[in-house]
């Protein structure tokens, strides 16, 4: 009698292979632990064995039904990967930190792999280098996983359709992929990502960071994650040059990596000039920085305008790009400034980047659609298509963006109510949901940059783990698997 899981064997077989690869990636922090003799070696030994055995068993046990992945398989594989991998990512943390609960360890690993940066850990300065390295290395793995998922893999699975893929990549690629084959596309994106990471790491080391601090923060910045090996986050270094380097590379990581790849391969800046998201991206950031600086000076929030500009400029970039590193407790600002910065994280990051939120591309489409409806109200017979650059946006894409935006708002409201019902104060609940859904990390009040998520109970932490995965998979990819219709064959 065939197993009821037989229809899902192709996806499970691929998942087993992914788990094995994930286990092999743990050899990197293990080798660092052995090299530095930091006392965490045994934690990795156990985690690697468990991960490899589990992955190999799943892979071997499902080999009999291997075939090409279909759309159904793709949804299941993508969703299960982001749910299951944090289980194994949490193993080194559970082994080395025996007082850490299973729920908190899973939350920390989800935050790492989704490049969120929300943490339940304190005493980071005293943790072994390899443990902090593993936390930010998960950012790096997850950051590139998202980029390849959005730009390379999802279009092949039909998730959102080929037309959606064309809408989410820069203008030069509207009618073709980056390269003729999807494997070459993924390689090109990986190469760009690695070069960006190396540039960030060497730059941080050059401006004064210790080598391992530079490596750890380079993984965090490139993946737009936000984990640090310091309890005070980037404020520990109190170094303007370090902050400027982080700003530059956070901005680069929040741009479409396909644009970076085209610029590198063609040795030209024209792909940046042709990317319709970039003017809006920088325009909103510059406006927000100048506006908030002027606003805070009215309240004497900082000693002088240059100090205000320094802190505002850094946090506008860090929070809006969903990086989440902090140099100052911005919850000391007036509430308007706090909410504005948190709001920016909902849409600033470009499509095809490591950032979270609804993405600048969707925000632009929504803005243009609203403007078109205003014109239609005045001139009902006017024909005014929504355009991105020179390309018209189809009605199908407009409907998809509107549907996504509706579910985004529904998710924020419903999850905030769930946390509020569990006893969490409203500002904390709302900001935690927004920060986790946008994969930003720090929120406001009890989960602000001067504290963390450790004060939350297991139920609240579990809700936010779900929220981070929901945001990283851009809602629909995850919700599809939760519908009863998906499981009917």
C-alpha positions as CSV (number, residue, x, y, z in Angstrom):
1,X,0.0,0.0,0.0
2,X,1.6,3.3,-1.0
3,X,2.4,5.9,1.7
4,X,0.1,8.9,1.8
5,X,3.3,11.0,1.6
6,X,4.2,9.6,-1.9
7,X,2.8,12.5,-3.8
8,X,5.1,14.8,-1.8
9,X,8.3,12.7,-2.2
10,X,9.9,14.9,-4.9
11,X,9.7,17.9,-2.6
12,X,10.8,16.0,0.4
13,X,13.7,14.5,-1.5
14,X,14.9,17.9,-2.5
15,X,14.4,19.1,1.1
16,X,16.6,16.3,2.4
17,X,19.4,17.4,0.1
18,X,19.0,21.0,1.2
19,X,19.3,19.8,4.9
20,X,22.5,17.9,4.1
21,X,24.0,21.0,2.4
22,X,23.0,23.1,5.4
23,X,24.7,20.6,7.7
24,X,27.9,20.9,5.6
25,X,27.8,24.7,5.9
26,X,28.1,24.2,9.7
27,X,31.7,23.0,9.1
28,X,32.6,26.7,8.6
29,X,31.9,27.8,12.2
30,X,33.2,24.5,13.5
31,X,36.5,25.1,11.8
32,X,36.6,28.6,13.3
33,X,35.8,27.2,16.7
34,X,38.6,24.7,16.4
35,X,41.1,27.3,15.2
36,X,40.2,29.8,17.9
37,X,39.7,27.1,20.6
38,X,36.6,29.0,21.8
39,X,35.0,26.1,23.6
40,X,32.0,25.6,21.3
41,X,33.4,22.7,19.2
42,X,31.2,20.1,20.8
43,X,28.1,22.1,20.0
44,X,28.9,21.9,16.3
45,X,30.0,18.3,16.4
46,X,26.5,17.3,17.7
47,X,24.6,19.6,15.4
48,X,26.4,18.6,12.3
49,X,25.9,14.8,13.0
50,X,22.2,15.3,13.7
51,X,21.6,17.5,10.6
52,X,23.5,15.3,8.2
53,X,21.9,12.1,9.5
54,X,18.4,13.6,9.3
55,X,18.9,15.1,5.9
56,X,20.5,11.9,4.5
57,X,17.7,9.8,5.9
58,X,15.0,12.0,4.3
59,X,16.9,12.0,1.0
60,X,17.4,8.3,0.9
61,X,13.9,7.5,2.1
62,X,12.3,9.5,-0.7
63,X,14.5,8.6,-3.7
64,X,12.0,6.2,-5.2
65,X,9.7,9.0,-6.5
66,X,12.2,11.5,-7.8
67,X,11.0,13.6,-10.8
68,X,11.1,17.2,-11.9
69,X,9.5,19.6,-9.5
70,X,6.1,20.9,-10.4
71,X,4.4,24.0,-9.1
72,X,2.8,22.2,-6.2
73,X,6.2,20.7,-5.2
74,X,7.8,24.1,-5.5
75,X,5.4,25.7,-3.0
76,X,5.9,22.9,-0.5
77,X,9.6,22.8,-0.9
78,X,10.0,26.6,-0.4
79,X,7.7,26.8,2.6
80,X,9.1,23.6,4.3
81,X,12.7,24.7,3.8
82,X,12.2,28.0,5.7
83,X,10.2,26.2,8.5
84,X,12.5,23.2,8.9
85,X,16.1,24.6,8.4
86,X,15.8,26.8,11.6
87,X,15.2,23.6,13.6
88,X,18.8,22.5,12.6
89,X,20.1,26.0,12.8
90,X,19.1,26.2,16.4
91,X,21.0,23.1,17.4
92,X,24.4,24.7,18.0
93,X,22.7,27.4,20.2
94,X,20.7,24.8,22.2
95,X,23.8,22.7,22.7
96,X,26.1,25.6,23.8
97,X,23.4,27.6,25.8
98,X,21.6,24.9,27.9
99,X,19.4,27.5,29.6
100,X,18.0,28.6,26.2
101,X,14.5,27.2,25.6
102,X,13.6,25.3,22.5
103,X,11.1,28.0,21.4
104,X,13.7,30.8,21.9
105,X,16.4,28.9,20.1
106,X,14.0,28.3,17.1
107,X,13.1,32.0,17.2
108,X,16.8,33.0,17.1
109,X,17.5,30.6,14.2
110,X,14.4,31.8,12.3
111,X,15.6,35.4,12.9
112,X,19.0,34.4,11.5
113,X,17.8,32.6,8.4
114,X,15.1,35.2,7.5
115,X,17.7,37.9,8.0
116,X,15.5,39.7,10.5
117,X,18.0,40.3,13.4
118,X,15.5,40.1,16.3
119,X,17.3,38.4,19.1
120,X,16.4,36.8,22.5
121,X,20.1,36.6,23.5
122,X,22.0,38.9,25.8
123,X,25.7,38.9,26.8
124,X,26.7,38.7,23.2
125,X,30.1,40.2,23.9
126,X,30.9,37.1,26.0
127,X,29.7,34.5,23.6
128,X,32.3,32.5,21.6
129,X,33.3,34.0,18.3
130,X,32.1,30.9,16.4
131,X,28.6,31.2,17.9
132,X,28.2,34.8,16.9
133,X,29.7,33.9,13.6
134,X,27.1,31.2,13.1
135,X,24.3,33.6,13.9
136,X,25.3,36.1,11.3
137,X,26.4,33.4,8.8
138,X,22.7,32.3,8.9
139,X,21.9,35.9,7.8
140,X,24.2,35.5,4.9
141,X,22.8,32.1,3.8
142,X,19.2,33.4,4.2
143,X,19.9,36.7,2.4
144,X,21.2,35.0,-0.7
145,X,18.5,32.3,-0.5
146,X,15.9,35.1,-0.7
147,X,17.6,36.8,-3.7
148,X,17.9,33.5,-5.7
149,X,14.3,32.6,-4.6
150,X,12.8,35.8,-5.9
151,X,14.9,36.4,-9.0
152,X,15.7,32.9,-10.2
153,X,13.7,30.1,-8.7
154,X,10.1,31.4,-8.1
155,X,9.6,32.3,-11.8
156,X,10.5,28.8,-12.9
157,X,7.9,27.4,-10.4
158,X,5.3,29.7,-11.8
159,X,4.9,31.5,-8.5
160,X,3.4,34.8,-9.5
161,X,3.9,33.9,-13.2
162,X,6.5,34.9,-15.7
163,X,4.9,38.4,-16.0
164,X,5.4,39.0,-12.3
165,X,9.1,38.2,-12.8
166,X,9.3,40.7,-15.6
167,X,7.7,43.3,-13.4
168,X,10.2,42.8,-10.6
169,X,13.5,43.0,-12.5
170,X,15.1,46.1,-13.9
171,X,14.1,47.4,-17.3
172,X,17.0,45.9,-19.3
173,X,15.7,42.4,-18.4
174,X,12.0,42.8,-19.1
175,X,12.1,40.3,-22.0
176,X,14.9,38.0,-20.9
177,X,16.5,36.4,-17.9
178,X,19.9,37.5,-16.7
179,X,21.5,34.6,-18.5
180,X,20.2,31.9,-20.8
181,X,20.1,29.2,-18.0
182,X,18.7,29.5,-14.5
183,X,21.9,27.9,-13.1
184,X,24.0,30.6,-14.6
185,X,21.6,33.2,-13.2
186,X,22.1,31.8,-9.7
187,X,25.9,31.7,-10.1
188,X,25.9,35.4,-11.3
189,X,23.9,36.4,-8.3
190,X,26.1,34.5,-5.9
191,X,29.2,36.0,-7.4
192,X,27.8,39.5,-6.9
193,X,26.8,38.7,-3.4
194,X,30.2,37.3,-2.5
195,X,32.0,40.4,-3.9
196,X,29.7,42.7,-2.0
197,X,30.4,40.7,1.2
198,X,34.1,40.8,0.7
199,X,34.1,44.5,0.0
200,X,32.1,45.2,3.2
201,X,34.4,43.0,5.3
202,X,37.6,44.5,4.1
203,X,36.2,48.0,4.4
204,X,35.1,47.5,8.0
205,X,38.6,46.0,8.8
206,X,40.3,49.0,7.1
207,X,38.4,51.6,9.1
208,X,39.2,50.0,12.5
209,X,37.2,46.9,13.2
210,X,39.0,43.8,14.5
211,X,39.2,41.1,11.9
212,X,36.5,38.8,13.3
213,X,34.2,41.7,14.2
214,X,34.5,42.8,10.5
215,X,33.7,39.3,9.2
216,X,30.7,38.9,11.5
217,X,29.3,42.3,10.6
218,X,30.0,41.9,6.9
219,X,27.7,38.8,6.9
220,X,25.1,40.8,8.8
221,X,25.2,43.8,6.5
222,X,25.4,41.9,3.2
223,X,22.4,39.8,4.2
224,X,20.6,42.9,5.7
225,X,20.2,40.8,8.9
226,X,21.1,42.9,11.9
227,X,22.7,40.5,14.3
228,X,25.8,41.8,16.0
229,X,28.4,40.2,18.4
230,X,27.9,43.2,20.7
231,X,25.0,43.9,23.1
232,X,25.2,47.6,22.1
233,X,25.0,46.6,18.4
234,X,27.1,48.9,16.2
235,X,27.0,51.6,18.8
236,X,29.7,49.6,20.7
237,X,32.3,50.9,18.2
238,X,31.3,54.6,18.3
239,X,33.1,55.0,15.0
240,X,31.8,57.4,12.3
241,X,33.8,55.7,9.6
242,X,32.4,52.3,10.5
243,X,28.9,53.8,10.3
244,X,29.5,55.3,6.9
245,X,30.8,51.9,5.6
246,X,27.7,50.2,6.9
247,X,25.5,52.8,5.3
248,X,27.1,52.4,1.9
249,X,26.9,48.6,1.9
250,X,23.4,48.5,3.4
251,X,22.3,50.7,0.5
252,X,24.0,48.4,-2.0
253,X,22.4,45.3,-0.5
254,X,19.0,46.9,-0.6
255,X,19.2,47.5,-4.4
256,X,18.3,44.8,-6.9
257,X,21.1,42.3,-7.1
258,X,20.2,41.7,-10.7
259,X,21.1,45.3,-11.4
260,X,24.4,44.9,-9.7
261,X,25.1,41.8,-11.7
262,X,24.3,43.5,-15.0
263,X,26.5,46.5,-14.1
264,X,29.4,44.2,-13.3
265,X,29.0,42.0,-16.3
266,X,28.6,44.9,-18.7
267,X,31.1,47.2,-16.8
268,X,28.6,50.0,-17.1
269,X,26.5,52.1,-14.8
270,X,23.7,52.2,-17.3
271,X,21.7,49.3,-15.5
272,X,21.5,51.6,-12.5
273,X,20.3,54.5,-14.6
274,X,17.6,52.2,-16.2
275,X,16.4,50.7,-12.9
276,X,13.0,52.5,-12.2
277,X,13.2,51.8,-8.4
278,X,16.5,53.6,-7.8
279,X,15.3,57.3,-8.0
280,X,12.4,56.6,-5.7
281,X,14.7,54.6,-3.4
282,X,17.2,57.4,-2.9
283,X,14.6,60.1,-3.1
284,X,12.6,58.8,-0.1
285,X,15.7,58.2,1.9
286,X,17.2,61.7,1.4
287,X,13.8,63.3,2.1
288,X,13.3,61.3,5.3
289,X,16.8,62.0,6.6
290,X,16.6,65.7,6.1
291,X,13.0,66.0,7.3
292,X,13.6,64.0,10.5
293,X,16.8,65.9,11.2
294,X,15.0,69.2,11.0
295,X,12.1,67.7,13.1
296,X,14.3,66.4,15.9
297,X,16.2,69.7,16.1
298,X,12.9,71.4,17.1
299,X,12.8,69.1,20.2
300,X,16.6,69.5,21.0
301,X,16.9,65.7,20.7
302,X,20.6,66.0,20.0
303,X,23.3,68.5,20.9
304,X,23.7,69.9,17.4
305,X,22.5,69.4,13.8
306,X,25.5,67.3,12.8
307,X,25.0,64.9,15.6
308,X,21.3,64.7,14.7
309,X,22.1,64.1,11.0
310,X,24.6,61.4,11.9
311,X,22.1,59.4,14.0
312,X,19.1,60.0,11.8
313,X,21.0,59.2,8.6
314,X,22.3,55.9,10.0
315,X,19.0,54.7,11.4
316,X,16.9,55.8,8.4
317,X,19.1,53.6,6.2
318,X,19.5,50.8,8.7
319,X,15.8,50.4,9.6
320,X,14.4,51.2,6.2
321,X,16.6,48.7,4.4
322,X,15.7,46.1,7.1
323,X,19.3,45.9,8.3
324,X,18.4,46.7,11.9
325,X,21.8,47.5,13.3
326,X,21.7,50.4,15.8
327,X,24.1,53.1,17.1
328,X,21.6,54.9,19.4
329,X,18.3,54.2,21.2
330,X,16.0,55.9,18.8
331,X,13.0,55.1,21.0
332,X,14.2,58.3,22.9
333,X,13.0,60.3,19.9
334,X,9.5,61.7,19.7
335,X,6.9,59.1,18.7
336,X,6.4,60.6,15.2
337,X,10.1,60.0,14.4
338,X,10.0,56.4,15.7
339,X,6.9,55.5,13.7
340,X,8.3,57.2,10.6
341,X,11.5,55.2,10.7
342,X,9.6,51.9,11.4
343,X,7.2,52.8,8.5
344,X,10.1,53.2,6.0
345,X,11.1,49.6,6.6
346,X,7.8,48.5,5.0
347,X,8.7,49.5,1.4
348,X,12.1,50.9,0.9
349,X,14.1,47.8,-0.1
350,X,14.1,47.1,-3.9
351,X,12.8,43.9,-5.4
352,X,15.5,41.3,-5.9
353,X,17.4,42.5,-2.8
354,X,18.1,41.0,0.6
355,X,15.7,43.4,2.2
356,X,12.2,42.8,3.5
357,X,8.8,44.6,3.3
358,X,6.5,45.0,0.4
359,X,9.4,46.3,-1.7
360,X,9.8,49.6,-3.6
361,X,8.5,48.1,-6.8
362,X,5.1,47.3,-5.3
363,X,5.0,50.6,-3.5
364,X,5.6,52.4,-6.8
365,X,2.9,50.4,-8.5
366,X,0.4,51.2,-5.7
367,X,1.2,54.9,-5.9
368,X,0.8,55.0,-9.7
369,X,-2.5,53.0,-9.4
370,X,-3.9,55.5,-6.9
371,X,-2.9,58.4,-9.0
372,X,-4.5,56.8,-12.1
373,X,-7.8,56.3,-10.2
374,X,-7.7,60.0,-9.2
375,X,-7.3,60.9,-12.9
376,X,-10.1,58.5,-13.8
377,X,-12.4,60.1,-11.3
378,X,-11.9,63.4,-13.2
379,X,-11.8,62.0,-16.7
380,X,-13.7,58.6,-16.8
381,X,-12.8,57.9,-20.4
382,X,-9.1,58.7,-20.1
383,X,-6.7,55.8,-21.1
384,X,-3.8,56.1,-18.7
385,X,-1.8,52.9,-18.2
386,X,0.4,52.4,-15.2
387,X,4.1,52.3,-16.3
388,X,7.3,51.4,-14.7
389,X,10.0,53.2,-16.6
390,X,8.8,52.8,-20.2
391,X,7.1,49.4,-19.6
392,X,3.3,49.3,-19.1
393,X,2.1,47.2,-16.1
394,X,-0.5,44.7,-16.9
395,X,-3.9,44.5,-15.1
396,X,-2.9,41.1,-13.8
397,X,0.1,42.4,-12.0
398,X,-1.9,45.4,-10.6
399,X,-4.4,42.9,-9.2
400,X,-1.6,40.8,-7.7
401,X,0.0,43.8,-6.1
402,X,-3.3,45.0,-4.7
403,X,-4.0,41.5,-3.3
404,X,-0.6,41.2,-1.7
405,X,-0.9,44.7,-0.1
406,X,-4.3,43.8,1.3
407,X,-2.9,40.6,2.8
408,X,0.1,42.5,4.2
409,X,-2.2,44.9,6.1
410,X,-4.5,42.1,7.2
411,X,-1.4,40.2,8.6
412,X,-0.2,43.2,10.5
413,X,-3.6,43.9,12.1
414,X,-4.5,40.3,12.9
415,X,-1.1,39.4,14.3
416,X,-1.0,42.6,16.4
417,X,-4.4,41.7,17.8
418,X,-3.2,38.2,18.6
419,X,-0.2,39.5,20.6
420,X,-2.3,42.2,22.3
421,X,-4.8,39.5,23.3
422,X,-1.9,37.5,24.9
423,X,-1.2,40.5,27.2
424,X,1.5,42.4,25.2
425,X,1.3,46.2,25.4
426,X,-0.1,47.6,22.1
427,X,2.9,49.6,20.9
428,X,5.2,46.7,21.6
429,X,2.9,44.2,19.9
430,X,2.4,46.4,16.8
431,X,6.0,47.3,16.4
432,X,7.1,43.7,16.9
433,X,4.8,42.5,14.2
434,X,5.8,45.2,11.8
435,X,9.5,44.7,12.5
436,X,9.2,40.9,12.1
437,X,7.0,40.9,9.0
438,X,9.4,43.4,7.4
439,X,12.4,41.4,8.6
440,X,13.8,44.5,10.2
441,X,14.6,43.2,13.8
442,X,14.2,45.9,16.4
443,X,10.8,47.5,17.1
444,X,9.7,50.0,19.7
445,X,9.2,50.1,23.4
446,X,10.0,46.7,25.0
447,X,11.5,45.4,21.8
448,X,13.4,48.5,20.9
449,X,17.1,48.7,20.0
450,X,18.2,49.1,23.7
451,X,16.5,45.8,24.6
452,X,15.5,42.6,22.8
453,X,12.7,40.0,22.5
454,X,13.7,38.0,25.6
455,X,10.9,39.5,27.7
456,X,8.3,37.8,25.5
457,X,6.7,34.5,26.5
458,X,6.9,31.3,24.4
459,X,3.5,31.9,22.8
460,X,4.4,35.5,21.7
461,X,7.8,34.3,20.5
462,X,6.2,31.5,18.4
463,X,3.8,34.0,16.8
464,X,6.7,36.2,15.8
465,X,8.6,33.3,14.4
466,X,5.7,32.6,12.2
467,X,5.5,36.3,11.3
468,X,9.2,36.3,10.2
469,X,8.7,33.4,7.9
470,X,5.5,34.8,6.6
471,X,7.3,38.1,5.7
472,X,10.4,36.4,4.3
473,X,8.3,34.3,1.9
474,X,6.2,37.4,1.0
475,X,3.0,36.0,2.5
476,X,1.4,34.2,-0.4
477,X,4.1,31.6,-0.8
478,X,3.5,30.5,2.8
479,X,-0.2,30.9,3.0
480,X,-0.8,28.8,-0.1
481,X,0.6,25.8,1.7
482,X,-1.7,26.4,4.7
483,X,-4.9,26.3,2.6
484,X,-6.9,23.0,2.6
485,X,-7.1,23.1,-1.2
486,X,-3.3,22.7,-1.5
487,X,-3.5,19.3,0.2
488,X,-6.4,18.0,-1.9
489,X,-5.2,15.7,-4.7
